[in-house]
Amino acid sequence: MGEPRTDPALVERLRADLETARYDVEHLADVLGPVAVAALERENALPATLAARASDDPAATLARLLTFGDPVPVAEAEAVLPTLGLEGAQRLGLVTTDGAVARGEVDVRPVEVGDRALWLASDPDSSTTGRPVAPDHVLGLGGASRTLAELTVREPAGRALDLGTGCGVQALLLADHAGTVVGTDVSARALAYARLNAALAGIDVDWRAGSLLEPVMGEVFDLVVSNPPFVISPRTGELATYTYRDGGRGGDDLLRELVTTVGDALAPGGLAQMLGNWEIRRGETWTERVRDWLDESGLDGWVVQREVLDPAHYAETWLRDGGLTPERDRATWEAAAEAWMADLAARDVEAVGFGYLVLRRPAADVGPRRHRLEELTGPVGPALGERVATALRVGDLLARLGEEAMLDLAPVVAPDVTEERHLRPGDPDPTVILLRQGAGFQRVVRADTLLAAVVGACDGELTLGQITGGVAAVLDLPVGDVRASVLPALRDLLVDGQLALTTP
Ligand SMILES: C[S@@+](CC[C@H](N)C(=O)[O-])C[C@H]1O[C@@H](n2cnc3c(N)ncnc32)[C@H](O)[C@@H]1O
């Protein structure tokens, strides 16, 4: 497979043509219609291709050529690339032509991540080509890319690193809030795509080739993000290995290596955010395994397990992701799925966990590292990065203050929090009270009547000292007992944003 080339003058012309054609998410959705857009989300490009063929809008023709893998007559392709020309598109490695029709070699599509619009070039995926992807496939924007982008703390950062940049999407997003951005990848093809995408966006990134932290040895960053090749894959000769998801190590070794060494690249107070898979072996909990990595890292760690798949489901998921399905090729699929499950069984892996990792080098050495490992498998809202930032900031504040000083805080219940009371029919008192967060991690906290009473009185004016004193008086309980009972839970509610500090 080829790879795109980045000739700045030609890229400038390409950008002019994409802009003129309004080759953006909103306009394409208008042109193609909701049925086509919904089908595209299910990775069925046919309705969109048919809608685009029926349209004379230039954006539709560009989508046929550059996204849907649909051959376009040369004259039509020329017409929608008036500045770049078909020849220019060939020189950039985007299309080929046999004289009659032009075919896209590279997928160039408009995307929106949060409120950022970009064009992203990547290899066409198997839903476009109808074939399994190649071992050196370069991914476009996938579900995991979006998850990491949502999770990333978008606060001003001096130096930021995107490790395993692929088509460069995380690095391009980092450039919106970081002074300097370095993007690394072991794959030269990936970096060729990343360069093109940065040029198209007019963004400066320092691209470096190499494995894991090797290209940034001796340098430190305020923010490191990575959607690394974390997929646990069998190391048998018959199965294709894909650079985009398989770092070539056994089991979950690559993620362990990254977690335990990323501290070398973090400035004091620096944050690393990544996604990953870990093995859950017989006789060991996921928290034991991942906590060992965090301990070895020397960093503060916060890990959220979002999903757990059994070995059969894990193998199916990743075989399908590479375009290998039983419908396409039953014999190959069966052999591959068997090898995958045998590899996991050889290490007594009963399940594979997936989740988010947030690691931080404390600004000052404050004693033993603090780790938080939790399982949250329900839906989560957008902009999780804001929640991560709040949790870190408020956690630091409360660690500095200590429990006693919390009594001087006057928090307010966050606007997305509701209280649910569940009663047995006829009973006057609830048996279950839940504090439900509507946004972010969408946590549900079970509260006893004391905690519910205290939270209910948090109006941003009364201090926790006044509220707990009042509740103790009304219920005729020793105030010390009330405070001992509710303060640890109030701390968690503050960190997790169910209670907000008006004057932090
Ligand atoms: C899952 S893709 C992530 C792409 C992109 N950052 C995103 O979020 O969509 C993982 C990337 O890591 C790269 N990679 C694989 N092995 C690597 C290694 N040992 N060191 C650095 N990058 C590696 C792959 O080439 C691929 O581009």
The ligand as an SDF file (V2000), in Angstrom:
LIG
                    3D

 27 29  0  0  0  0  0  0  0  0999 V2000
   -4.7770    2.5950   18.1970 C   0  0  0  0  0  0  0  0  0  0  0  0
   -3.6720    3.5110   17.2080 S   0  0  0  0  0  0  0  0  0  0  0  0
   -3.9860    5.1330   17.8140 C   0  0  0  0  0  0  0  0  0  0  0  0
   -4.0240    6.1950   16.7750 C   0  0  0  0  0  0  0  0  0  0  0  0
   -4.4370    7.5730   17.2690 C   0  0  0  0  0  0  0  0  0  0  0  0
   -3.5410    8.0800   18.2960 N   0  0  0  0  0  0  0  0  0  0  0  0
   -5.8510    7.6150   17.7570 C   0  0  0  0  0  0  0  0  0  0  0  0
   -6.0790    7.9430   18.9320 O   0  0  0  0  0  0  0  0  0  0  0  0
   -6.7510    7.3140   16.9700 O   0  0  0  0  0  0  0  0  0  0  0  0
   -2.1050    3.0890   17.8970 C   0  0  0  0  0  0  0  0  0  0  0  0
   -0.9170    3.6840   17.1940 C   0  0  0  0  0  0  0  0  0  0  0  0
    0.2770    3.2490   17.8770 O   0  0  0  0  0  0  0  0  0  0  0  0
    1.2850    2.9750   16.9250 C   0  0  0  0  0  0  0  0  0  0  0  0
    2.2530    2.0410   17.5070 N   0  0  0  0  0  0  0  0  0  0  0  0
    2.2920    0.6890   17.4600 C   0  0  0  0  0  0  0  0  0  0  0  0
    3.3290    0.2110   18.1480 N   0  0  0  0  0  0  0  0  0  0  0  0
    3.9780    1.2790   18.6750 C   0  0  0  0  0  0  0  0  0  0  0  0
    5.1110    1.4520   19.4800 C   0  0  0  0  0  0  0  0  0  0  0  0
    5.8020    0.4010   19.9160 N   0  0  0  0  0  0  0  0  0  0  0  0
    5.4970    2.7020   19.7920 N   0  0  0  0  0  0  0  0  0  0  0  0
    4.8020    3.7920   19.3580 C   0  0  0  0  0  0  0  0  0  0  0  0
    3.7000    3.6860   18.5950 N   0  0  0  0  0  0  0  0  0  0  0  0
    3.2820    2.4610   18.2600 C   0  0  0  0  0  0  0  0  0  0  0  0
    0.5540    2.4220   15.7460 C   0  0  0  0  0  0  0  0  0  0  0  0
    1.2990    2.5660   14.5610 O   0  0  0  0  0  0  0  0  0  0  0  0
   -0.7370    3.2520   15.7610 C   0  0  0  0  0  0  0  0  0  0  0  0
   -0.6060    4.3770   14.9490 O   0  0  0  0  0  0  0  0  0  0  0  0
  1  2  1  0
  2  3  1  0
  2 10  1  0
  3  4  1  0
  4  5  1  0
  5  6  1  0
  5  7  1  0
  7  8  2  0
  7  9  1  0
 10 11  1  0
 11 12  1  0
 11 26  1  0
 12 13  1  0
 13 14  1  0
 13 24  1  0
 14 15  1  0
 14 23  1  0
 15 16  2  0
 16 17  1  0
 17 18  1  0
 17 23  2  0
 18 19  1  0
 18 20  2  0
 20 21  1  0
 21 22  2  0
 22 23  1  0
 24 25  1  0
 24 26  1  0
 26 27  1  0
M  CHG  2   2   1   9  -1
M  END
$$$$
